[in-house]
């Protein structure tokens, strides 16, 4: 049996790397940890604690962006401010902001239609 110890990364396909980088870096404030670009293709990694989110346009069209696939949840420090920033940037919501007993939750779409969850855990009582 293989012993899995952690998630290595989550990756999303994108069609326009410059547009995607603007979304992830300017709106979400992520800083690239690794970036490979050449011949109009690229792979960009953003390290978030022990996790890594990657975006790429190097699949040759075989891997397509979609809101129907898996989604990564990004924990935010200030949920109302994050939602306000998304709305100010005219980001599309797949799921409008909601409140649950343990958290606040919303799902947004990146410029290619990949779903991202904006999440904030409430303090434990």
Secondary structure, 3 states (H helix, E strand, C coil): CCCCCCCCCEEEECCCHHHHHHHHHHHCCCCEEEEEEECCEEEEEEEECCEEEEEECCCCCCCCCCCCCCCEEEECCCHHHHHHHHHHCCCCEEEEEEEECCEEEEEEECCCCCEEEEEEECCCC
